[in-house]
Amino acid sequence: MKKYLIIFSITSLAILTTACGTPERNQTTEDPVQTGQGSNNEEVTNGAANEAPNQEDMQNKIDELDYTDFELEVEYADHKEYEAEIEKSKHDQTIDAEIEDDINGVKKKGEEAFNELYPLVKKLTIDKQTSKEDAIKETLDVFDLSTDYKKIEIEITFNDGTKIEFEDRK
């Protein structure tokens, strides 16, 4: 009889402890994901699960380029800078993109930066034989940046791993 009483007490205690928690613990919430059927047609991302398709799209696009890494840094008077980077990680193949534009007060990262930079980088025709002057002129033209810079640096890594750098100071 004692055995049944102990088992009943333990079971009752377990049920009581589980059932009587704080309301925050007992509530389960799920982040809603819109499927584009709302009035604004924006998709709400929900953690890492939705980042994969965006990374996959960015990887497919960067594979169309001749470059796995493109970095641009331009310094102007009054400590104004324009920095842009698209990079495909060698380790996990993820894509990182970033824009820091002091001239226009813009900072972007991730997919937003990638979507702005990708069409610009795709327009570039810089190859391993391009002269420094031509590379700088073309980059400034494509990115619609002033030629009145104090310093410019362009670093490009090609799909075969070859890296070239162009630097100029005025």
Protein Blocks (a to p, Z undefined) as FASTA:
>chain_A
ZZmmmmmmmmmmmmmmmmmccfklmpccdddddehiafnopacdehjklmmmmmmmmmmm
mmmpmbfbdcdddddehhiacdddddddfklopacdddddfknopacehjllmmmmmmmm
mmpccdfklcfklmmmmmmmmnopafkbfbdcdddddfkopacdddddZZ
